[in-house]
Amino acid sequence: MEHCRSQDPGVQINDVGGAEITGAHLAQLSGASLLAEKAVLVIRDISMVAEELFDAICDLVTDPGDELSLVLTHPGGQKSKKLLTRCEKLGAHKTECLALKPSRLVDFVRSEAKSLNVRIDGVAATALVDAIGSDLRALAAGLAQLAADSESLEITESDVRAYFAKRAEVSGFAVADEVLAKRPGPALAQLRWARTAGVPPVLLTAALANSFRSLGKYLDLKNSRMQDRDLARAVGVPPWKIRNLNRQARNWRPEQVAHALQRIAATDGDVKGMGIEPEYALENLVRELAASGS
């Protein structure tokens, strides 16, 4: 993408997740170059692309046209390896991005800081890695935000700790509230802030599961003519939350809540180490659930 921008600063870049793309969306995005001199289509995590789109993506690999550049990312593992193999056989250029060893993460942070024209010493860089973890995108985003908020050209350990302490209130329940309200954009923003603030992935899936279980119980009991106080006791939430559940229930049916809980359970396995990419799994889960409902 940087190469495309260097060739044409006005290049149009469309970035979409594999879990959310549809046939119509793919046709629209791949045809966007008709409206611009150059365009780049990025499909992240093609392991999540629906199988019925494989042929269309392979057609784009074979002939993207003169104005379109196609970028596909795959997190590794066997899921949708068939599509990856087909793309390689059709001539797609493959670049392997190996995960950095933990000992190199501090060097990565300091290199990123240099590119942002700020200084960060080893102690502060270590504090940033401790707060965020090994996700390079989250590290880069957290560092960029620190640099933007800093009043000097140097980021210290106290800057890092103060910055993330202020954001400790960002919790999985803020993510869950946006998901249940069917707001994909704010839900993803809350998720990324939560991860940047150091909220462990397992707490995010736990909060989602807790919120969806409460909604499921509410849907089962909402027609029982119980008083709000009794209904809250039966659902297992504070009385004030019944009003929120009543509003959220307008978007969800019991079978959709059941499906959501199954997806959350599967993603919980991913973030506990049973999957390849916990970060991708979390983003795909939040994006999928926030876009569902009635």
Secondary structure, 3 states (H helix, E strand, C coil): CHHHHHHCCCCEEEEEECCCCCHHHHHHHHCHHHHCCCEEEEEECHHHCCHHHHHHHHHHHHCCCCCEEEEECCCCCCCCHHHHHHHHHCCCCCCCCCCCCHHHHHHHHHHHHHHCCCEECHHHHHHHHHHHCCCHHHHHHHHHHHHHHCCCCEECHHHHHHHHHHCCCCCHHHHHHHHHCCCHHHHHHHHHHHHHCCCCHHHHHHHHHHHHHHHHHHHHHCCCCCCHHHHHHHHCCCCCHHHHHHHHHHHCCHHHHHHHHHHHHHHHHHHHHHCCCHHHHHHHHHHHHHCCCC
